[in-house]
């Protein structure tokens, strides 16, 4: 066990593999999850402690790493952890939330002498499982230097972006690119099917030229085969795009790509497809391409 005893809160598709990597590197002190059975199972697997509350976990840790879905979930976890947090401890949030929520929570914790780090990640479920996430971090530089080894335990790259809130701001920029790429790739492959091009050769040639990219290589074949069960839930991308839209309003920016993508994903969520991978967008593109498609 290192001198940065770390507790993990939130053991979903991203949090559980992150906890496994922390355990392998000797950081993991214990876990907590809203659905207790997940924490019980993972604690048994990793031979670690299943805390009965966030406060109890915080009390025994130097670092509390949080991986939840939404601003409200993060606010709830921080509130529940407060009684156990002590001066000198650090809360690291790897969720994707609003920069304003981040700054507000950091101010609350600072009143108790607790440092706050926003460290949203990119790389998806595969990146979490393989310990190859990319972390974009907002923190005071001295705090970043102290906790960087914790984040590096499950990351391929850890970059300090500036003060608290900078990590979430960077993630917002990241999600603009993610949604734009998804729109283009899904629309292009829907066109390819409409033109009756052979899918394997189409993917091979696209991946060999300027159109190549992570989304095409990792999701191209699965989306053409109609498989959308693995990856980043499209309902969560929609949530992230709402954060981007709010930032755009604050800055007086027009972001038509984001607006269009948000409309598409809202339509899919309304159709009950929110738990599908974001590549499920191709179904919407195909449905709007005219007769002869699904």
Backbone as numpy.savetxt, mean C-alpha at the origin, in Angstrom:
# Nx Ny Nz CAx CAy CAz Cx Cy Cz
17.05 -10.91 18.88 16.20 -9.70 18.88 17.08 -8.45 18.88
16.78 -7.51 18.00 17.56 -6.27 17.94 17.12 -5.32 19.05
17.78 -4.15 19.08 17.40 -3.16 20.10 16.22 -2.30 19.64
15.63 -2.62 18.49 14.42 -1.94 18.03 13.27 -2.95 18.01
12.76 -3.22 19.18 11.67 -4.19 19.30 10.44 -3.62 18.58
9.97 -4.35 17.59 8.93 -3.83 16.71 7.66 -4.65 16.79
6.55 -3.96 16.96 5.24 -4.59 16.93 4.55 -4.23 15.63
3.79 -5.17 15.08 3.09 -4.93 13.82 1.59 -4.97 14.06
0.92 -3.94 13.60 -0.54 -3.85 13.67 -1.08 -3.83 12.25
-1.96 -4.80 11.94 -2.53 -4.92 10.60 -1.86 -6.04 9.84
-2.50 -7.20 9.80 -1.87 -8.40 9.25 -2.61 -8.91 8.02
-2.90 -7.99 7.11 -3.55 -8.35 5.87 -2.56 -8.84 4.84
-2.90 -8.67 3.57 -2.07 -9.18 2.47 -0.69 -8.55 2.46
-0.55 -7.33 2.96 0.74 -6.67 3.01 1.40 -6.81 4.39
0.61 -6.61 5.44 1.17 -6.60 6.79 1.73 -7.93 7.25
1.08 -9.03 6.91 1.55 -10.34 7.35 2.93 -10.68 6.78
3.14 -10.54 5.46 4.49 -10.82 4.97 5.54 -9.84 5.48
5.16 -8.60 5.72 6.10 -7.66 6.30 6.52 -8.12 7.69
5.55 -8.61 8.46 5.86 -9.14 9.80 6.79 -10.34 9.71
6.59 -11.17 8.70 7.48 -12.34 8.54 8.92 -11.91 8.29
9.10 -10.89 7.46 10.46 -10.41 7.20 11.06 -9.77 8.45
10.27 -9.04 9.20 10.76 -8.45 10.45 11.17 -9.54 11.44
10.40 -10.61 11.47 10.74 -11.73 12.35 12.06 -12.37 11.92
12.23 -12.57 10.62 13.46 -13.19 10.12 14.69 -12.36 10.43
14.51 -11.02 10.50 15.65 -10.13 10.78 15.80 -9.83 12.28
14.95 -10.45 13.10 15.10 -10.30 14.54 14.47 -9.07 15.16
13.59 -8.39 14.41 12.94 -7.18 14.93 11.61 -7.44 15.63
10.92 -8.50 15.26 9.52 -8.65 15.66 9.37 -9.00 17.14
8.60 -8.16 17.85 8.30 -8.35 19.26 6.91 -8.94 19.46
5.96 -8.57 18.58 4.60 -9.06 18.73 3.71 -8.50 17.64
2.46 -8.97 17.61 1.53 -8.56 16.56 0.15 -8.32 17.16
-0.64 -7.53 16.45 -2.05 -7.33 16.79 -2.82 -7.12 15.50
-4.04 -7.63 15.46 -4.90 -7.44 14.30 -6.34 -7.34 14.76
-7.13 -6.54 14.05 -8.53 -6.36 14.40 -9.27 -7.70 14.40
-9.00 -8.54 13.40 -9.52 -9.91 13.40 -8.51 -10.76 14.15
-8.83 -11.11 15.36 -7.85 -11.74 16.26 -7.29 -13.05 15.73
-8.10 -13.80 14.98 -7.64 -15.11 14.51 -6.41 -14.98 13.61
-6.34 -13.91 12.83 -5.16 -13.72 11.97 -3.91 -13.52 12.82
-4.05 -12.75 13.89 -2.90 -12.51 14.77 -2.50 -13.79 15.50
-3.49 -14.55 15.94 -3.20 -15.80 16.64 -2.43 -16.77 15.76
-2.89 -16.90 14.51 -2.24 -17.82 13.57 -0.83 -17.38 13.23
-0.65 -16.10 12.96 0.68 -15.62 12.58 1.63 -15.67 13.77
1.13 -15.35 14.95 1.98 -15.41 16.15 2.48 -16.83 16.38
1.61 -17.81 16.16 2.01 -19.21 16.32 3.06 -19.58 15.26
2.83 -19.14 14.04 3.77 -19.44 12.95 5.16 -18.87 13.22
5.19 -17.64 13.74 6.45 -16.95 13.93 7.01 -17.05 15.35
6.30 -17.79 16.19 6.70 -17.95 17.58 6.92 -16.60 18.26
5.89 -15.75 18.12 5.95 -14.43 18.71 4.70 -14.19 19.55
4.57 -13.00 20.06 3.50 -12.66 21.00 2.30 -12.06 20.28
1.12 -12.53 20.62 -0.13 -11.94 20.13 -0.67 -11.05 21.23
-0.53 -9.75 21.08 -1.01 -8.80 22.08 -2.53 -8.75 22.06
-3.12 -8.45 23.21 -4.59 -8.39 23.27 -5.14 -7.01 22.96
-4.25 -6.03 22.73 -4.70 -4.69 22.37 -3.53 -3.92 21.77
-3.80 -2.89 20.95 -2.72 -2.06 20.45 -1.91 -1.41 21.57
-2.58 -1.00 22.64 -1.87 -0.36 23.75 -0.90 -1.33 24.41
-1.34 -2.57 24.59 -0.46 -3.57 25.21 0.76 -3.83 24.34
0.56 -3.87 23.03 1.68 -4.08 22.11 2.63 -2.88 22.16
2.06 -1.68 22.12 2.88 -0.47 22.15 3.74 -0.39 23.39
3.19 -0.86 24.50 3.90 -0.77 25.77 5.19 -1.60 25.78
5.22 -2.66 24.97 6.37 -3.56 24.96 7.30 -3.35 23.78
7.06 -2.30 22.99 7.82 -2.10 21.76 8.50 -0.73 21.71
9.59 -0.68 20.96 10.25 0.58 20.67 9.66 1.21 19.41
9.22 0.34 18.51 8.65 0.77 17.23 7.32 0.07 17.02
6.32 0.83 16.62 5.01 0.27 16.29 4.79 0.51 14.80
4.74 -0.57 14.03 4.56 -0.47 12.59 3.11 -0.80 12.25
2.45 0.12 11.55 1.02 -0.01 11.25 0.82 -0.19 9.75
-0.01 -1.16 9.39 -0.34 -1.39 7.99 -1.84 -1.64 7.88
-2.60 -0.58 7.66 -4.05 -0.69 7.56 -4.50 -0.06 6.24
-5.82 0.00 6.01 -6.31 0.38 4.69 -6.66 1.85 4.54
-7.25 2.45 5.58 -7.85 3.77 5.39 -7.49 4.73 6.52
-7.71 6.01 6.27 -7.41 7.03 7.26 -8.10 6.74 8.59
-9.38 6.37 8.52 -10.14 6.12 9.75 -9.56 4.95 10.54
-9.09 3.92 9.83 -8.48 2.77 10.50 -7.19 3.19 11.21
-6.39 4.00 10.54 -5.14 4.47 11.13 -5.42 5.33 12.36
-6.36 6.24 12.25 -6.71 7.10 13.39 -7.17 6.27 14.58
-7.96 5.22 14.30 -8.45 4.36 15.37 -7.30 3.61 16.05
-6.38 3.08 15.25 -5.25 2.33 15.81 -4.36 3.23 16.66
-4.09 4.44 16.17 -3.25 5.37 16.95 -3.93 5.72 18.27
-5.24 5.97 18.21 -5.98 6.29 19.43 -5.92 5.13 20.43
-6.08 3.90 19.94 -6.03 2.74 20.83 -4.63 2.48 21.38
-3.62 2.90 20.63 -2.24 2.67 21.05 -1.73 3.68 22.06
-2.36 4.86 22.09 -1.85 5.97 22.90 -1.55 5.61 24.35
-2.43 4.86 25.03 -2.14 4.57 26.45 -0.85 3.79 26.66
-0.41 3.05 25.65 0.80 2.24 25.80 2.05 2.88 25.24
1.90 3.90 24.43 3.06 4.56 23.84 3.78 5.41 24.88
5.09 5.47 24.77 5.88 6.24 25.73 6.87 7.13 24.99
7.36 8.13 25.64 8.33 9.05 25.04 9.53 8.28 24.49
9.92 8.60 23.27 11.06 7.95 22.64 10.69 6.83 21.71
9.44 6.35 21.79 9.02 5.30 20.86 8.63 5.92 19.53
8.50 5.07 18.51 8.24 5.54 17.15 7.08 4.77 16.55
6.18 5.50 15.91 5.10 4.88 15.14 5.45 5.04 13.66
5.50 3.92 12.95 5.74 3.93 11.50 4.46 3.50 10.81
3.94 4.37 9.96 2.73 4.03 9.22 3.09 3.69 7.79
2.82 2.44 7.37 3.09 2.02 5.99 1.82 2.02 5.15
0.71 2.48 5.71 -0.55 2.58 4.97 -0.46 3.71 3.95
-1.47 3.81 3.09 -1.59 4.95 2.19 -2.77 5.79 2.66
-2.47 6.97 3.20 -3.51 7.86 3.73 -3.21 9.28 3.28
-4.08 10.20 3.67 -3.91 11.60 3.30 -2.72 12.22 4.04
-1.93 13.05 3.36 -0.86 13.76 4.06 -1.37 14.59 5.23
-2.58 15.15 5.12 -3.12 15.95 6.22 -3.41 15.09 7.44
-3.90 13.88 7.23 -4.11 12.94 8.35 -2.78 12.62 9.01
-1.77 12.41 8.19 -0.43 12.10 8.69 0.10 13.21 9.58
0.03 14.44 9.11 0.55 15.58 9.87 -0.23 15.76 11.18
-1.54 15.55 11.12 -2.37 15.70 12.33 -2.01 14.65 13.37
-1.84 13.40 12.94 -1.49 12.33 13.88 -0.09 12.54 14.46
0.82 13.03 13.63 2.17 13.30 14.11 2.15 14.35 15.22
1.29 15.34 15.08 1.18 16.40 16.10 0.63 15.84 17.40
-0.36 14.94 17.30 -0.92 14.32 18.50 0.14 13.52 19.24
0.91 12.73 18.49 1.92 11.87 19.12 3.09 12.69 19.66
3.41 13.77 18.98 4.51 14.62 19.45 4.23 15.16 20.85
2.94 15.38 21.14 2.56 15.86 22.47 2.89 14.87 23.57
3.11 13.60 23.17 3.48 12.58 24.14 4.95 12.18 24.01
5.68 12.91 23.16 7.10 12.61 22.97 7.34 11.43 22.06
6.33 11.06 21.29 6.44 9.91 20.37 6.69 10.43 18.96
7.65 9.84 18.27 7.96 10.23 16.90 7.09 9.48 15.91
6.79 10.14 14.81 5.91 9.57 13.79 6.64 9.55 12.45
6.49 8.45 11.74 7.11 8.27 10.43 6.05 7.79 9.46
5.89 8.50 8.34 5.00 7.98 7.29 5.88 7.31 6.24
5.62 6.03 6.02 6.44 5.23 5.11 5.58 4.36 4.22
4.73 4.97 3.39 3.93 4.16 2.47 4.84 3.40 1.51
4.35 2.29 1.00 5.18 1.41 0.17 4.52 1.17 -1.18
5.35 0.80 -2.14 4.88 0.41 -3.46 5.55 -0.91 -3.82
4.86 -1.69 -4.62 5.42 -3.00 -5.01 4.40 -4.11 -4.90
3.25 -3.81 -4.30 2.16 -4.78 -4.25 2.42 -5.96 -3.34
1.49 -6.91 -3.39 1.56 -8.10 -2.54 2.83 -8.89 -2.84
3.19 -8.98 -4.12 4.41 -9.72 -4.47 5.63 -9.09 -3.83
5.67 -7.76 -3.85 6.80 -7.07 -3.24 6.89 -7.30 -1.75
5.72 -7.35 -1.10 5.70 -7.61 0.34 6.18 -9.03 0.64
5.69 -9.99 -0.12 6.07 -11.39 0.10 7.57 -11.59 -0.12
8.10 -10.96 -1.16 9.50 -11.16 -1.52 10.46 -10.20 -0.83
9.92 -9.32 0.02 10.77 -8.35 0.71 11.38 -7.34 -0.24
10.63 -6.98 -1.29 11.15 -6.10 -2.34 10.33 -4.83 -2.49
9.71 -4.38 -1.42 8.92 -3.16 -1.48 9.82 -1.94 -1.65
9.21 -0.87 -2.15 9.88 0.42 -2.23 9.19 1.35 -1.24
9.94 1.84 -0.27 9.37 2.69 0.78 9.77 4.14 0.56
8.76 5.03 0.66 8.98 6.47 0.53 8.66 7.10 1.88
9.65 7.71 2.51 9.57 7.99 3.94 9.56 9.47 4.25
8.62 9.87 5.11 8.58 11.21 5.66 8.92 11.16 7.13
9.98 11.84 7.54 10.41 11.81 8.95 11.54 12.81 9.16
11.76 13.18 10.42 12.97 13.93 10.73 14.17 13.04 10.41
15.23 13.62 9.91 16.36 12.83 9.42 16.97 11.94 10.50
17.07 12.45 11.73 17.65 11.63 12.80 16.76 10.42 13.11
15.45 10.61 13.05 14.53 9.50 13.29 14.60 8.51 12.14
14.67 9.02 10.90 14.79 8.15 9.74 16.02 7.26 9.87
17.14 7.85 10.24 18.38 7.08 10.37 18.23 5.98 11.41
17.48 6.27 12.46 17.31 5.29 13.53 16.44 4.11 13.10
15.35 4.38 12.39 14.39 3.31 12.09 14.57 2.72 10.69
15.49 3.27 9.91 15.68 2.77 8.54 15.90 1.25 8.48
16.66 0.65 9.41 16.84 -0.81 9.34 15.53 -1.59 9.47
14.56 -1.06 10.21 13.27 -1.75 10.36 12.56 -1.81 9.01
12.50 -0.67 8.32 11.82 -0.63 7.03 12.60 -1.43 5.98
13.93 -1.40 6.08 14.77 -2.12 5.12 14.59 -3.64 5.24
14.06 -4.09 6.37 13.87 -5.53 6.56 12.90 -6.13 5.55
11.98 -5.30 5.02 11.02 -5.83 4.04 11.04 -5.03 2.73
12.10 -4.25 2.51 12.13 -3.36 1.35 13.39 -3.55 0.51
13.24 -3.30 -0.79 14.39 -3.27 -1.69 15.03 -1.89 -1.70
14.21 -0.87 -1.42 14.73 0.51 -1.41 13.96 1.32 -0.38
14.69 2.12 0.39 14.09 2.99 1.40 14.64 4.39 1.17
13.74 5.33 0.81 14.19 6.68 0.45 13.57 7.72 1.36
14.41 8.56 1.95 13.94 9.65 2.79 13.51 10.79 1.89
12.22 11.18 1.95 11.67 12.20 1.05 11.55 13.58 1.68
11.75 13.65 3.01 11.61 14.93 3.68 10.90 14.77 5.01
10.33 15.84 5.56 9.66 15.79 6.86 8.37 14.97 6.81
7.79 14.77 7.96 6.54 14.01 8.07 5.50 14.54 7.07
4.87 13.64 6.37 3.90 13.99 5.34 4.47 13.83 3.94
5.80 13.88 3.82 6.44 13.78 2.51 6.29 12.39 1.91
6.26 11.37 2.76 6.08 10.01 2.25 4.72 9.85 1.60
3.68 10.33 2.28 2.33 10.22 1.73 2.16 11.09 0.49
2.81 12.24 0.46 2.76 13.08 -0.73 3.40 12.37 -1.91
4.51 11.70 -1.66 5.18 10.93 -2.72 4.31 9.78 -3.19
3.64 9.12 -2.26 2.77 8.01 -2.65 1.61 8.50 -3.52
1.12 9.70 -3.25 0.06 10.26 -4.09 0.55 10.42 -5.52
1.78 10.92 -5.68 2.37 11.05 -7.02 2.49 9.67 -7.66
2.94 8.70 -6.89 3.08 7.32 -7.37 1.75 6.77 -7.89
0.67 7.04 -7.16 -0.62 6.48 -7.54 -1.19 7.15 -8.80
-0.81 8.38 -9.07 -1.21 9.01 -10.34 -0.62 8.22 -11.50
0.64 7.84 -11.39 1.28 7.05 -12.44 0.66 5.66 -12.53
0.41 5.04 -11.38 -0.19 3.71 -11.37 -1.53 3.70 -12.10
-2.38 4.68 -11.79 -3.70 4.69 -12.42 -3.59 5.01 -13.90
-2.68 5.90 -14.27 -2.52 6.25 -15.68 -2.01 5.08 -16.50
-1.03 4.37 -15.96 -0.50 3.19 -16.65 -1.58 2.12 -16.79
-2.35 1.88 -15.72 -3.41 0.88 -15.79 -4.44 1.24 -16.85
-4.81 2.52 -16.91 -5.76 2.95 -17.94 -5.22 2.65 -19.33
-3.96 3.01 -19.58 -3.38 2.84 -20.91 -3.22 1.37 -21.27
-2.68 0.57 -20.34 -2.43 -0.84 -20.64 -3.74 -1.60 -20.85
-4.71 -1.38 -19.98 -5.99 -2.09 -20.12 -6.70 -1.70 -21.42
-6.65 -0.43 -21.75 -7.29 0.03 -22.99 -6.57 -0.55 -24.20
-5.24 -0.58 -24.14 -4.46 -1.11 -25.26 -4.71 -2.60 -25.47
-4.74 -3.37 -24.40 -4.96 -4.81 -24.54 -6.39 -5.12 -24.97
-7.34 -4.28 -24.55 -8.71 -4.44 -25.05 -8.74 -4.21 -26.56
-7.96 -3.23 -27.02 -7.85 -2.98 -28.46 -7.21 -4.16 -29.16
-6.16 -4.72 -28.56 -5.49 -5.87 -29.14 -6.42 -7.05 -29.33
-7.29 -7.28 -28.34 -8.26 -8.37 -28.47 -9.27 -8.07 -29.57
-9.69 -6.83 -29.65 -10.65 -6.43 -30.69 -10.06 -6.64 -32.08
-8.75 -6.47 -32.20 -8.07 -6.65 -33.49 -7.67 -8.10 -33.74
-8.05 -9.00 -32.79 -7.77 -10.44 -32.90 -6.28 -10.75 -33.00
-5.45 -9.99 -32.30 -4.02 -10.25 -32.28 -3.72 -11.41 -31.31
-2.75 -12.26 -31.61 -2.41 -13.38 -30.72 -1.83 -12.85 -29.42
-2.47 -13.20 -28.29 -2.14 -12.54 -27.03 -0.70 -12.76 -26.58
-0.18 -13.99 -26.70 1.18 -14.24 -26.21 2.20 -13.45 -27.01
2.04 -13.42 -28.34 2.98 -12.68 -29.16 2.82 -11.17 -28.96
1.59 -10.73 -28.74 1.36 -9.32 -28.47 2.07 -8.89 -27.19
1.91 -9.67 -26.13 2.56 -9.34 -24.86 4.08 -9.37 -25.00
4.58 -10.35 -25.76 6.03 -10.47 -25.93 6.61 -9.25 -26.65
5.95 -8.81 -27.71 6.50 -7.69 -28.46 6.34 -6.38 -27.69
5.22 -6.21 -26.98 5.04 -4.99 -26.19 6.07 -4.91 -25.07
6.37 -6.05 -24.47 7.31 -6.09 -23.35 8.75 -5.92 -23.79
8.99 -5.96 -25.10 10.35 -5.83 -25.62 10.68 -4.42 -26.07
9.70 -3.53 -26.04 9.93 -2.18 -26.54 9.59 -1.10 -25.55
9.26 0.06 -26.06 9.02 1.24 -25.22 7.77 1.10 -24.36
6.87 0.18 -24.72 5.63 -0.01 -23.95 5.84 -0.86 -22.70
7.04 -1.39 -22.53 7.30 -2.29 -21.41 7.13 -1.58 -20.07
6.76 -2.35 -19.05 6.61 -1.82 -17.70 6.14 -2.90 -16.75
6.19 -2.59 -15.45 5.83 -3.57 -14.42 4.41 -4.08 -14.62
3.47 -3.19 -14.82 2.06 -3.59 -14.90 1.82 -4.50 -16.09
2.40 -4.19 -17.23 2.23 -5.03 -18.41 2.84 -6.40 -18.18
4.05 -6.45 -17.63 4.73 -7.73 -17.44 4.08 -8.59 -16.37
3.61 -7.98 -15.29 3.08 -8.74 -14.17 1.58 -8.99 -14.25
0.87 -8.21 -15.03 -0.59 -8.35 -15.08 -1.14 -8.58 -16.49
-0.30 -8.45 -17.51 -0.78 -8.57 -18.88 -1.46 -9.89 -19.17
-0.76 -10.99 -18.93 -1.32 -12.31 -19.25 -2.50 -12.64 -18.37
-2.40 -12.37 -17.06 -3.49 -12.73 -16.15 -4.76 -11.98 -16.50
-4.64 -10.71 -16.89 -5.87 -9.97 -17.22 -6.48 -10.46 -18.53
-5.64 -10.85 -19.48 -6.18 -11.39 -20.73 -6.82 -12.75 -20.52
-6.38 -13.46 -19.49 -6.98 -14.76 -19.15 -8.16 -14.61 -18.21
-8.48 -13.37 -17.82 -9.62 -13.14 -16.96 -9.39 -13.48 -15.50
-8.14 -13.39 -15.05 -7.81 -13.68 -13.65 -7.47 -12.37 -12.94
-8.23 -12.04 -11.90 -8.06 -10.76 -11.21 -8.03 -10.93 -9.69
-7.78 -12.15 -9.23 -7.89 -12.41 -7.80 -6.64 -12.01 -7.02
-5.53 -11.81 -7.68 -4.26 -11.57 -7.01 -3.78 -10.15 -7.24
-3.40 -9.45 -6.18 -2.81 -8.14 -6.36 -3.49 -7.06 -5.55
-3.34 -5.82 -6.02 -3.80 -4.63 -5.32 -5.29 -4.41 -5.60
-6.11 -4.43 -4.57 -7.55 -4.30 -4.75 -7.90 -2.97 -5.40
-8.78 -3.04 -6.39 -9.14 -1.81 -7.09 -9.91 -0.84 -6.20
-10.61 -1.36 -5.18 -11.29 -0.45 -4.24 -10.28 0.40 -3.48
-9.09 -0.16 -3.23 -8.06 0.61 -2.52 -7.42 1.65 -3.42
-7.27 1.33 -4.71 -6.77 2.35 -5.62 -7.77 3.50 -5.74
-9.06 3.17 -5.76 -10.08 4.22 -5.79 -9.94 5.12 -4.56
-9.73 4.51 -3.40 -9.52 5.30 -2.18 -8.31 6.21 -2.31
-7.23 5.69 -2.88 -6.03 6.49 -3.07 -6.26 7.64 -4.05
-7.05 7.38 -5.09 -7.32 8.43 -6.07 -8.17 9.55 -5.47
-9.02 9.21 -4.52 -9.78 10.25 -3.82 -8.84 11.15 -3.03
-7.79 10.57 -2.47 -6.77 11.37 -1.77 -6.09 12.31 -2.76
-5.73 11.79 -3.93 -5.09 12.61 -4.95 -6.01 13.73 -5.41
-7.28 13.41 -5.60 -8.24 14.44 -6.03 -8.36 15.55 -5.00
-8.34 15.20 -3.72 -8.41 16.21 -2.67 -7.17 17.11 -2.69
-6.00 16.49 -2.91 -4.77 17.29 -3.01 -4.83 18.22 -4.21
-5.35 17.71 -5.33 -5.45 18.54 -6.54 -6.35 19.76 -6.30
-7.45 19.53 -5.58 -8.36 20.65 -5.27 -7.64 21.69 -4.41
-6.89 21.22 -3.41 -6.16 22.14 -2.54 -5.15 22.97 -3.32
-4.54 22.35 -4.33 -3.49 23.01 -5.10 -4.01 23.74 -6.33
-5.32 23.62 -6.58 -5.91 24.27 -7.75 -5.48 23.64 -9.06
-5.19 22.33 -9.02 -4.74 21.62 -10.22 -5.89 20.86 -10.87
-5.84 20.74 -12.19 -6.75 19.87 -12.92 -6.00 18.59 -13.28
-6.59 17.44 -12.97 -5.94 16.15 -13.23 -6.93 15.23 -13.94
-7.11 15.41 -15.24 -8.12 14.65 -15.97 -7.88 13.15 -15.98
-6.63 12.72 -16.00 -6.34 11.28 -15.97 -6.86 10.67 -14.67
-6.59 11.34 -13.56 -7.04 10.85 -12.26 -8.56 10.85 -12.18
-9.19 11.92 -12.66 -10.65 12.01 -12.63 -11.27 10.86 -13.43
-10.74 10.60 -14.62 -11.29 9.53 -15.45 -11.08 8.16 -14.81
-9.87 7.94 -14.28 -9.60 6.66 -13.63 -10.49 6.44 -12.42
-10.70 7.50 -11.64 -11.56 7.38 -10.47 -12.99 7.03 -10.87
-13.47 7.60 -11.97 -14.81 7.26 -12.45 -14.89 5.79 -12.86
-13.85 5.33 -13.55 -13.82 3.92 -13.98 -13.84 2.98 -12.78
-12.99 3.25 -11.81 -12.90 2.35 -10.64 -14.15 2.45 -9.77
-14.76 3.62 -9.70 -16.02 3.75 -8.97 -17.10 2.90 -9.62
-17.10 2.86 -10.95 -18.08 2.03 -11.66 -17.86 0.55 -11.36
-16.61 0.13 -11.31 -16.30 -1.28 -11.01 -16.66 -1.63 -9.56
-16.38 -0.73 -8.65 -16.74 -0.97 -7.25 -18.26 -1.09 -7.11
-18.98 -0.22 -7.79 -20.45 -0.27 -7.74 -20.98 -1.57 -8.32
-20.22 -2.17 -9.23 -20.62 -3.43 -9.84 -20.20 -4.64 -9.00
-19.63 -4.38 -7.82 -19.26 -5.47 -6.92 -17.90 -6.06 -7.17
-17.03 -5.35 -7.89 -15.72 -5.89 -8.23 -14.59 -5.27 -7.42
-14.91 -4.64 -6.31 -13.92 -3.93 -5.53 -12.77 -4.76 -5.00
-12.98 -6.07 -4.83 -11.91 -6.93 -4.30 -11.00 -7.48 -5.39
-11.32 -7.19 -6.65 -10.45 -7.63 -7.74 -9.19 -6.79 -7.80
-8.16 -7.35 -8.43 -6.95 -6.60 -8.71 -7.28 -5.44 -9.64
-6.48 -4.39 -9.62 -6.76 -3.21 -10.43 -6.78 -3.53 -11.93
-6.13 -4.64 -12.32 -6.16 -5.04 -13.73 -7.56 -5.45 -14.18
-8.48 -5.64 -13.23 -9.87 -5.90 -13.57 -10.48 -4.77 -14.38
-9.78 -3.65 -14.45 -10.22 -2.53 -15.27 -10.41 -2.94 -16.72
-9.68 -3.95 -17.17 -9.79 -4.36 -18.57 -11.20 -4.83 -18.91
-11.91 -5.35 -17.93 -13.28 -5.80 -18.19 -14.16 -4.62 -18.58
-13.93 -3.50 -17.93 -14.69 -2.29 -18.27 -14.30 -1.79 -19.66
-13.01 -1.82 -19.96 -12.54 -1.36 -21.27 -13.10 -2.25 -22.38
-13.13 -3.55 -22.14 -13.65 -4.48 -23.15 -15.15 -4.30 -23.34
-15.86 -4.02 -22.25 -17.30 -3.88 -22.35 -17.70 -2.63 -23.13
-16.76 -1.68 -23.22 -17.05 -0.43 -23.93 -16.43 -0.38 -25.32
-15.89 -1.54 -25.76 -15.20 -1.55 -27.06 -16.09 -2.04 -28.20
-17.37 -2.32 -27.86 -18.30 -2.70 -28.93 -18.59 -4.18 -28.94
-19.43 -4.64 -29.85 -19.83 -6.06 -29.91 -18.62 -6.95 -30.14
-18.78 -8.18 -29.64 -17.74 -9.19 -29.86 -16.78 -9.32 -28.71
-16.97 -8.57 -27.62 -16.11 -8.66 -26.44 -16.96 -8.96 -25.23
-16.26 -9.40 -24.16 -16.95 -9.72 -22.91 -17.49 -8.44 -22.28
